Amino acid sequence: MSLDRSAEPVAPASAAVVTGRVPLWRRLARDRFALVGAVVVVAYALVALAAPLITRALGVDPYTYDLDALGPTGAPAGPLGGVSAEHWFGVEPLTGRDLFAIVVMGSRTSLLVGIGATVVSMLVGTVLGLVAGYFGGWVDWVVARLIDVLIGLPALVFMIAVGAVAPDWFPRLLLLVLVIGLFGWSSIARVVRGQTMALRASGFVRASRALGASHAHVLFRQVLPNLASTVVVFTTISIPGAIGAEAALSFLGVGVPPPTPSWGRSIGDAVTWFAVDPVYLLFPGLALFGVTLAFNAFGDGLRDALDPRGGSSRRRRRGGAR
């Protein structure tokens, strides 16, 4: 009878925390920094989804040139980069395009690439980590060597190279999602591989195999649910890195092509105009900084809320310091 009970699928680690005495959402709400981060992330997502409606309602367009808003040298006319009632964030040098519309529409590019690339890296890394950690042997050796090679590669250099040689007919956003995602799966694969190796030696997995459960059943019905919290937290803290990678590639000129709005390309263009128009760098930079900080804060709070030991890591660090 004890063997039969041990063969039953155990509840996921995340579910054990959520269904404990304190629900997950209450544990997360205790961390005000994480709560603010979650609110900001939702706000960014809503702006990205409604970006065309917002720009249309305000009568601004990221693609329309307004040469009347420029001075003789091509710099924005007026103070603060051309900030006015018509152009809330000023205008882009040389083109006069509305910077508010560029920032709002650019949120779609950054979030689409960041979330899409993270989904790709999480899927590839989780599957490879599961397979390597569970089966071991030559499968584990191959995956481990792939992880070592990928970690040792200068990823940004290879991303630039791929972006530079990619054919023009290939959709640029899809290319960025695939390139950033396929260069970013090694970290989650290493974590999943290690935890899967530990779960493989647990009693419920050995009992399931002894009772004839298939490898697929053990992997996806017993092992994977116990890794759900790890994968979820890793996803939230990986999105800022993917957004930053898209901004870096656009900054270097191999990201989304103009005139598609992009925070990274706006920041790259602003560098040459900083001495004349520092405001042009301010708003795209603040938008990128805000979404990165919000995702990091939310991911850190989610990790603490799912920690079975309880309590915030920041509180534990402060306690240790005392």
C-alpha positions in Angstrom: 0.0 0.0 0.0 2.8 2.4 0.7 4.2 1.7 -2.7 0.9 2.6 -4.3 0.7 5.9 -2.4 4.2 6.9 -3.4 3.4 6.2 -7.0 0.6 8.8 -7.0 1.5 12.1 -8.6 2.6 14.6 -6.0 1.3 18.1 -5.9 3.5 20.7 -7.6 5.8 22.6 -5.3 4.2 25.8 -6.5 0.7 24.5 -5.6 1.9 23.5 -2.2 2.9 27.1 -1.5 -0.2 28.6 -3.1 -2.6 26.3 -1.2 -0.9 26.7 2.1 -2.0 28.8 5.0 -1.1 32.0 3.1 -2.3 32.2 -0.6 0.3 33.2 -3.2 -1.3 36.5 -4.0 -1.3 37.6 -0.4 2.4 36.7 0.0 3.1 38.6 -3.2 1.1 41.6 -2.0 3.3 41.9 1.1 6.2 43.0 -1.1 5.2 46.5 -2.1 8.1 46.8 -4.5 6.9 43.7 -6.3 3.3 44.9 -6.3 4.3 48.2 -7.9 6.3 46.3 -10.4 3.3 44.1 -11.3 1.1 47.2 -11.7 3.7 48.9 -14.0 4.0 45.7 -16.1 0.3 45.6 -16.6 0.2 49.3 -17.5 2.9 48.8 -20.1 1.1 45.8 -21.5 -2.2 47.8 -21.8 -0.4 50.7 -23.5 1.3 48.3 -25.9 -2.1 46.6 -26.8 -3.9 49.9 -27.1 -1.0 51.9 -28.8 -2.8 52.4 -32.1 -6.0 53.6 -30.3 -4.0 55.9 -28.0 -2.1 57.6 -30.9 -5.2 57.9 -33.0 -7.3 59.4 -30.2 -4.6 62.0 -29.5 -4.1 62.8 -33.2 -0.4 61.8 -33.3 1.4 59.4 -35.7 4.9 57.9 -35.4 5.3 57.9 -39.1 4.2 61.4 -40.1 6.9 64.0 -40.7 6.5 67.5 -39.3 9.3 69.6 -40.8 7.7 72.7 -39.5 8.6 71.6 -36.0 12.4 71.6 -36.9 14.9 74.4 -36.9 17.3 75.3 -39.7 19.9 72.6 -38.5 17.3 69.8 -38.3 17.1 70.0 -34.5 13.7 70.4 -32.9 12.6 74.0 -32.8 11.7 75.4 -29.4 12.8 74.4 -25.9 13.1 70.9 -24.5 13.3 69.2 -27.8 10.2 70.8 -29.2 7.9 69.9 -26.3 4.6 71.6 -26.8 0.8 71.0 -26.5 0.9 69.3 -29.9 4.1 67.2 -29.2 4.1 66.1 -25.6 7.5 64.5 -25.7 8.9 66.7 -28.4 9.9 65.6 -31.9 12.5 63.5 -33.5 15.4 65.4 -35.1 15.6 65.6 -38.9 12.1 64.1 -39.3 9.9 66.0 -36.8 8.0 62.8 -36.0 6.1 62.9 -32.7 8.3 61.3 -30.0 5.3 60.5 -27.8 3.8 58.4 -30.6 7.2 56.7 -31.2 7.6 55.8 -27.5 4.0 54.5 -27.2 4.2 52.4 -30.4 7.8 51.4 -29.6 6.4 49.6 -26.5 4.7 47.1 -28.8 8.1 46.3 -30.5 10.0 45.9 -27.2 7.3 43.9 -25.4 6.6 41.7 -28.4 10.3 40.8 -29.0 11.0 40.5 -25.2 8.1 38.2 -24.4 8.3 36.3 -27.6 12.1 35.6 -27.3 11.6 34.6 -23.6 8.9 32.1 -24.5 11.2 30.6 -27.2 14.1 30.3 -24.7 12.0 28.9 -21.9 10.5 26.2 -24.2 13.8 25.1 -25.6 15.6 25.3 -22.3 12.9 23.6 -20.3 12.6 20.7 -22.8 16.3 20.2 -23.1 16.9 20.5 -19.4 14.1 18.0 -18.6 15.4 15.4 -21.2 19.0 15.8 -20.1 18.3 15.6 -16.4 15.9 12.7 -16.6 17.6 10.3 -19.1 21.2 11.2 -18.3 23.9 9.3 -20.2 24.9 10.5 -23.7 21.8 12.7 -23.9 22.9 14.6 -20.8 26.5 14.8 -22.1 25.3 16.3 -25.4 23.0 18.9 -23.8 25.6 19.8 -21.2 28.2 20.4 -23.9 25.7 22.5 -25.8 25.1 24.6 -22.7 28.8 25.1 -22.1 29.4 26.2 -25.7 26.4 28.6 -25.7 27.5 30.1 -22.4 31.0 30.6 -23.7 29.9 32.3 -27.0 29.8 36.1 -27.2 26.1 36.0 -27.8 25.7 39.7 -28.7 28.4 39.4 -31.4 26.7 36.4 -33.0 23.3 38.2 -32.8 24.7 41.2 -34.6 26.3 38.9 -37.2 23.0 37.0 -37.8 21.0 40.2 -38.0 23.5 41.7 -40.5 23.5 38.7 -42.9 19.8 37.8 -42.6 17.9 38.3 -45.9 15.7 41.3 -46.2 12.6 39.2 -47.0 12.6 37.5 -43.6 10.3 39.3 -41.1 12.6 41.3 -38.8 10.6 41.0 -35.6 10.4 37.2 -36.0 14.1 37.1 -36.7 14.8 39.1 -33.5 12.5 36.7 -31.5 14.3 33.6 -32.8 17.8 34.9 -32.5 17.4 36.3 -29.0 15.4 33.3 -27.9 17.8 30.6 -29.3 20.8 32.3 -27.8 19.1 32.6 -24.3 18.0 29.1 -23.3 21.2 27.9 -21.7 20.6 29.4 -18.2 17.1 27.9 -17.7 18.3 24.6 -19.2 21.1 24.3 -16.6 18.6 25.1 -13.8 16.0 22.6 -15.0 18.6 20.0 -15.7 19.9 20.1 -12.1 16.5 20.0 -10.5 15.3 17.2 -12.8 18.3 15.1 -11.8 17.3 15.6 -8.1 13.7 14.7 -8.8 14.7 11.7 -10.8 16.1 10.1 -7.6 13.0 10.9 -5.5 10.8 8.1 -4.3 7.6 8.9 -6.2 9.5 8.9 -9.6 11.1 5.5 -8.8 7.8 4.1 -7.7 6.1 5.3 -10.8 8.7 3.7 -13.0 8.5 0.5 -11.1 4.7 0.4 -11.7 5.2 0.8 -15.4 4.5 4.5 -15.9 5.9 5.8 -19.2 8.7 8.3 -19.5 6.3 10.9 -20.9 3.9 10.4 -17.9 6.7 10.8 -15.4 8.3 13.8 -17.2 5.2 15.9 -17.9 2.8 14.7 -15.1 5.2 14.4 -12.2 8.5 16.1 -12.8 7.5 19.2 -14.8 4.7 20.3 -12.3 7.3 20.4 -9.6 9.4 22.7 -11.7 6.6 25.0 -12.6 7.4 27.7 -10.0 11.1 27.8 -11.1 10.1 28.2 -14.8 7.6 30.9 -14.0 10.0 32.9 -11.9 12.8 32.4 -14.4 10.5 33.7 -17.2 9.6 36.9 -15.4 13.3 37.8 -14.7 14.4 36.8 -18.2 12.0 39.2 -20.1 14.0 42.3 -19.1 17.2 40.8 -20.6 15.4 40.0 -23.9 14.0 43.5 -24.0 17.5 44.9 -23.4 18.9 42.7 -26.1 16.4 44.0 -28.6 17.2 47.5 -27.6 20.9 46.8 -28.0 20.5 45.3 -31.4 18.3 48.2 -32.6 20.9 50.6 -31.0 23.6 49.0 -33.2 21.5 49.2 -36.3 20.7 45.5 -36.8 17.3 45.5 -35.0 14.0 46.5 -36.4 14.4 48.6 -39.6 13.2 52.2 -39.7 10.7 53.7 -39.6 9.3 51.0 -37.2 9.2 52.6 -33.8 11.8 51.1 -31.4 13.1 52.4 -28.1 16.6 51.0 -28.8 16.9 52.7 -32.2 15.6 55.9 -30.8 18.2 55.8 -28.1 20.9 55.0 -30.7 19.8 57.9 -32.8 19.7 60.2 -29.8 23.4 59.6 -29.0 24.5 61.8 -31.9 22.0 64.5 -30.9 22.5 64.5 -27.2 24.6 67.7 -27.1 21.9 69.5 -29.1 18.7 67.8 -27.9 19.1 65.7 -24.7 15.3 65.3 -24.3 15.3 63.0 -27.3 17.3 60.5 -25.2 15.3 61.0 -22.0 11.8 59.6 -22.9 12.8 56.4 -24.7 15.5 55.8 -22.0 13.0 56.2 -19.2 10.5 53.9 -21.0 13.1 51.2 -21.3 14.4 51.7 -17.8 10.9 51.6 -16.3 9.8 48.3 -18.0 13.1 46.6 -17.1 12.9 47.7 -13.5 9.2 46.6 -13.2 9.8 43.1 -14.6 12.8 42.7 -12.3 10.9 43.8 -9.2 7.9 41.6 -10.0 10.2 38.6 -10.7 12.0 39.1 -7.5 8.8 39.3 -5.5 7.3 36.3 -7.2 10.4 34.3 -6.4 10.1 35.3 -2.7 6.4 34.5 -2.7 7.0 31.0 -4.1 9.9 30.3 -1.7 8.8 27.5 0.6 11.0 28.9 3.4 8.8 32.0 3.4 9.7 35.6 3.7 11.3 38.1 1.4 14.9 37.6 0.3 15.4 41.3 1.0 14.1 40.9 4.6 16.4 37.8 5.0 19.4 39.8 3.8 18.6 42.7 6.2 18.2 40.2 9.0 21.5 38.6 8.2 23.2 42.0 8.1 22.1 42.7 11.7 
